[in-house]
């Protein structure tokens, strides 16, 4: 990144830091950039043919958020989560959601114990949510009650059991998978929970050559394993650095304009938005897009995000926050298509 020092300057219109703080931010970004590139390469050496997905997962984690993984079975979602956890030095767990899963199966439960003096007392036994990187598999197969328990953990970084609040480990991130809602036995995620996912990431089958390499790499006598490249503490420092990155006025204005253009009640909203959306993204969507663009810029070796980052992340950040009405579904409109139409108007 040292040969890109010209790019490590604040863009016109950015909120100025003191010279000392700005120099410290540049120096820290300069040290971190090659390590982030190494992270992506290490995960990509195990999860083949999913480079853009890997970039988006790391964007969500660096931005301090959660991600919803969408894709057919067998595309490597579980391998992606386990490999990411290993490379980042995070404890990971997997929760398989089913219709009969209870909230306590996720958060943990109080058990009655008898001590050596014969006294009985309750002890809290933490559940699998007490991990730093949680794979919530088939999240929409769980009942709304269980989904609500997960929502509290995602929103507050804590769980409540027996009248007590138990903080979750830091960092804490959820990478969830979801089945199509048309499948039997699924419960659509409520808008409040969807809004807690910074990104919705779509996985597609790999290209032919990547799939060929995958077949050769995964059916032999040895399996590739990525090294540990970060620690949880270093990840927290990287997340703090992302929050210090400057954002130019032009990028801020573009984020605000894009988010507001997708609200059907907004004055000046397009006919497509007013006719086909029941609701649009709230303020949290703008916050998520701001953090995601900063994280993407840092992953790419840049100190400040650009409009290209806004365009690249508009769909994964905003599409799952739109509510299409029946007319839109009948005429074949999709959230991604509506976001793309509004993103094309950015200048």
C-alpha positions in Angstrom: 0.0 0.0 0.0 3.0 2.3 0.4 3.1 2.8 -3.4 -0.5 4.0 -3.2 0.3 6.9 -0.8 -1.3 9.3 -3.1 -4.6 7.6 -2.6 -4.3 7.8 1.2 -5.4 11.4 1.5 -8.7 12.8 2.5 -11.1 13.6 -0.4 -12.3 17.1 -1.0 -15.1 17.9 1.4 -14.2 15.3 4.0 -14.5 16.2 7.6 -11.0 17.2 8.6 -9.1 15.4 11.4 -6.1 16.9 13.2 -2.9 16.3 11.3 -1.6 14.0 14.0 -4.8 11.9 14.0 -4.8 11.8 10.2 -1.2 10.7 10.0 -1.9 7.9 12.6 -4.9 6.7 10.6 -2.8 6.6 7.4 0.0 4.7 9.1 -2.4 2.2 10.6 -4.2 1.7 7.2 -0.8 1.3 5.5 0.2 -1.5 7.9 -3.2 -3.2 7.7 -3.8 -3.2 4.0 -1.4 -6.0 3.0 -2.7 -8.2 5.8 -6.3 -7.7 4.6 -5.2 -8.7 1.1 -3.6 -11.8 2.6 -6.8 -12.6 4.4 -8.8 -12.6 1.2 -6.2 -14.7 -0.6 -6.1 -17.2 2.3 -9.9 -17.7 2.4 -10.0 -17.8 -1.4 -7.5 -20.7 -1.4 -10.0 -22.8 0.4 -13.3 -21.4 -0.8 -12.7 -21.5 -4.5 -14.5 -19.4 -7.1 -16.3 -17.0 -4.6 -13.9 -14.0 -4.6 -16.7 -11.4 -4.6 -18.6 -13.3 -1.8 -15.5 -13.4 0.3 -14.9 -9.7 -0.2 -18.5 -8.9 0.9 -18.3 -11.2 4.0 -15.1 -9.4 5.1 -16.8 -6.1 4.3 -19.6 -7.0 6.7 -17.3 -8.1 9.4 -14.9 -5.2 9.1 -18.0 -2.9 9.2 -19.1 -4.5 12.4 -22.2 -6.0 11.0 -24.0 -9.3 10.2 -24.6 -10.9 6.8 -27.4 -13.0 5.3 -26.0 -15.6 2.9 -28.4 -16.6 0.0 -27.7 -19.5 -2.3 -28.5 -23.1 -3.2 -27.2 -26.0 -1.0 -23.7 -27.1 -1.7 -22.1 -23.8 -2.6 -19.8 -23.8 0.4 -21.5 -21.5 2.9 -20.5 -23.6 5.9 -17.0 -23.9 4.7 -16.9 -20.2 4.1 -17.9 -19.4 7.6 -15.5 -21.9 9.2 -12.6 -20.7 7.1 -13.3 -17.0 7.8 -13.5 -17.7 11.5 -10.1 -19.5 11.4 -8.3 -16.8 9.4 -9.7 -14.1 11.6 -8.8 -16.0 14.8 -12.4 -16.1 16.0 -14.3 -18.8 17.9 -17.1 -20.1 15.8 -20.3 -22.1 16.3 -23.1 -23.4 14.1 -26.8 -23.4 14.9 -29.1 -25.5 12.7 -32.5 -23.9 12.8 -35.6 -26.2 12.9 -39.3 -25.5 13.5 -39.1 -27.1 17.0 -36.0 -25.1 18.1 -36.6 -23.2 21.3 -35.1 -19.8 22.3 -33.1 -21.5 25.1 -31.6 -23.9 22.6 -29.8 -20.8 21.2 -29.3 -18.5 24.2 -28.7 -21.1 26.9 -30.6 -22.1 30.0 -30.5 -22.1 33.7 -30.0 -25.5 35.3 -30.6 -26.4 38.9 -27.5 -27.7 40.7 -26.7 -28.9 44.2 -23.4 -27.8 45.7 -21.2 -29.7 48.1 -23.1 -28.3 51.1 -26.4 -29.5 49.8 -27.5 -26.1 48.7 -29.4 -25.8 45.5 -28.9 -22.9 43.1 -29.3 -22.1 39.5 -26.4 -21.8 37.1 -26.6 -20.3 33.6 -25.3 -22.7 30.9 -24.5 -20.5 27.8 -25.8 -21.7 24.5 -24.1 -21.7 21.0 -24.9 -18.0 20.5 -22.0 -17.3 22.9 -19.4 -17.4 20.1 -17.6 -14.7 18.1 -18.7 -15.9 14.6 -22.0 -17.7 14.5 -23.4 -19.6 11.5 -27.2 -19.5 11.7 -28.1 -22.2 9.2 -31.6 -22.1 7.6 -32.6 -19.2 9.9 -36.1 -18.9 8.5 -37.0 -22.5 9.5 -37.3 -21.4 13.2 -40.4 -20.1 14.7 -40.9 -16.3 15.2 -40.3 -16.7 19.0 -36.8 -18.2 18.4 -36.0 -15.7 15.7 -36.8 -13.0 18.3 -34.2 -14.4 20.6 -31.6 -14.2 17.9 -32.7 -10.7 17.0 -32.0 -9.5 20.6 -28.5 -11.0 20.4 -27.8 -9.4 17.0 -29.2 -6.0 18.1 -27.9 -5.7 21.6 -24.9 -8.0 21.7 -26.4 -9.7 24.8 -29.1 -12.2 25.8 -31.6 -12.1 28.7 -32.2 -15.3 30.7 -33.8 -15.6 34.1 -34.1 -11.8 34.5 -30.4 -11.3 33.9 -28.5 -9.9 30.9 -25.5 -11.8 29.7 -23.1 -10.0 27.3 -21.9 -11.9 24.3 -18.2 -12.1 23.4 -16.6 -9.4 21.2 -16.4 -9.3 18.4 -19.8 -10.8 17.7 -21.1 -11.5 14.2 -23.9 -13.7 12.7 -23.6 -15.1 9.2 -27.0 -16.6 8.5 -28.4 -18.7 5.6 -32.0 -18.6 4.5 -34.2 -20.9 2.4 -36.6 -19.5 -0.2 -39.8 -18.6 1.5 -41.8 -20.7 -0.9 -40.4 -23.8 0.6 -42.6 -25.7 3.1 -41.8 -25.1 6.8 -40.3 -21.7 6.5 -41.2 -18.5 8.4 -40.5 -15.2 6.6 -38.0 -13.1 8.6 -39.7 -9.9 10.0 -38.6 -6.6 8.6 -36.9 -5.7 11.9 -34.7 -8.7 11.7 -33.8 -8.3 8.0 -32.8 -4.7 8.8 -30.2 -6.0 11.3 -28.2 -7.7 8.5 -25.8 -5.2 7.0 -25.5 -7.2 3.8 -27.5 -9.8 2.0 -24.9 -11.8 0.0 -25.9 -14.0 -3.0 -23.8 -17.0 -3.8 -23.8 -18.4 -7.3 -22.2 -21.6 -8.7 -18.5 -21.1 -9.5 -17.2 -20.6 -13.0 -16.1 -23.7 -14.9 -12.4 -23.5 -14.2 -13.0 -22.7 -10.5 -15.3 -25.7 -10.2 -12.7 -27.9 -11.8 -10.1 -26.8 -9.3 -12.6 -27.4 -6.5 -13.2 -31.0 -7.6 -9.5 -31.7 -7.6 -8.8 -29.9 -4.3 -11.7 -31.4 -2.3 -11.6 -35.1 -3.4 -8.0 -35.9 -2.7 -6.3 -37.3 0.3 -5.5 -33.9 1.9 -7.7 -30.9 2.4 -6.5 -27.3 2.2 -6.7 -25.3 5.4 -6.2 -21.6 5.8 -3.8 -20.3 8.4 -4.7 -18.0 11.3 -3.7 -14.5 10.2 -5.5 -12.2 12.8 -6.6 -12.3 16.4 -9.9 -11.1 17.8 -8.2 -8.2 19.3 -6.6 -7.2 16.0 -10.0 -7.5 14.3 -11.5 -5.1 16.9 -8.7 -2.6 16.1 -9.4 -2.9 12.4 -13.1 -2.3 13.0 -12.2 0.8 15.0 -10.0 2.0 12.1 -12.9 1.6 9.6 -14.9 4.0 11.7 -12.1 6.6 11.5 -11.8 6.6 7.8 -12.9 9.9 6.2 -15.9 10.1 3.9 -16.3 12.9 1.4 -19.4 15.0 1.1 -20.1 13.7 -2.3 -20.2 10.1 -1.1 -22.3 11.1 2.0 -24.8 13.0 -0.2 -25.0 10.0 -2.6 -25.8 7.6 0.2 -28.5 9.8 1.6 -30.0 10.5 -1.9 -30.0 6.7 -2.7 -31.6 5.6 0.5 -34.3 8.3 0.4 -35.1 7.7 -3.3 -36.2 4.2 -2.3 -38.9 5.4 0.2 -42.4 5.5 -1.5 -43.6 8.3 0.8 -40.6 10.5 0.0 -41.4 13.6 -2.0 -40.0 13.3 -5.5 -39.9 9.5 -5.4 -40.0 7.8 -8.8 -43.2 6.3 -10.1 -41.6 2.8 -9.9 -40.9 3.3 -6.2 -44.3 4.7 -5.3 -46.2 2.2 -7.4 -44.4 -1.0 -6.4 -43.0 -0.6 -2.9 -44.9 -0.9 0.4 -42.0 0.4 2.3 -38.3 1.4 1.8 -35.1 1.4 3.8 -34.9 3.3 7.1 -32.0 5.3 8.5 -30.1 2.1 9.6 -29.7 1.3 5.9 -27.8 4.5 5.4 -25.6 3.7 8.4 -24.9 0.2 7.0 -24.1 1.6 3.6 -21.7 4.1 5.1 -19.9 1.5 7.1 -19.8 -1.0 4.3 -18.3 1.5 1.8 -15.6 2.4 4.3 -14.7 -1.3 4.9 -14.7 -2.0 1.1 -12.3 0.9 0.5 -9.9 -0.4 3.2 -10.0 -3.9 1.8 -9.1 -2.4 -1.6 -6.2 -0.5 -0.1 -7.8 2.9 -0.1 -8.3 5.3 2.8 -11.6 6.8 1.7 -14.7 5.3 -0.1 -15.8 6.5 -3.5 -19.0 6.5 -5.5 -17.9 3.2 -7.0 -18.1 1.7 -3.6 -21.7 3.0 -3.1 -22.7 1.5 -6.5 -21.1 -1.8 -5.8 -22.7 -2.2 -2.3 -26.1 -0.7 -3.0 -27.8 -4.0 -3.9 -26.4 -6.2 -1.0 -27.1 -3.4 1.5 -30.5 -2.2 0.4 -32.3 -4.9 -1.6 -33.4 -7.0 1.4 -34.8 -3.8 3.1 -37.4 -3.2 0.5 -41.0 -4.4 0.7 -42.5 -5.2 -2.7 -46.3 -5.1 -3.0 -48.4 -7.6 -4.9 -48.4 -5.5 -8.1 -44.6 -5.6 -8.2 -44.5 -9.4 -7.7 -47.2 -9.9 -10.4 -45.3 -7.9 -12.9 -41.9 -9.5 -12.2 -40.2 -6.7 -10.4 -37.4 -7.6 -7.9 -35.9 -5.6 -5.1 -32.5 -5.8 -6.8 -33.9 -4.4 -10.0 -35.5 -1.5 -8.2 -32.3 -0.7 -6.3 -30.3 -0.9 -9.6 -32.6 1.5 -11.3 -32.2 4.1 -8.5 -28.4 3.5 -8.3 -28.1 4.2 -12.0 -29.2 7.8 -11.3 -26.3 8.5 -9.0 -23.8 11.0 -10.4 
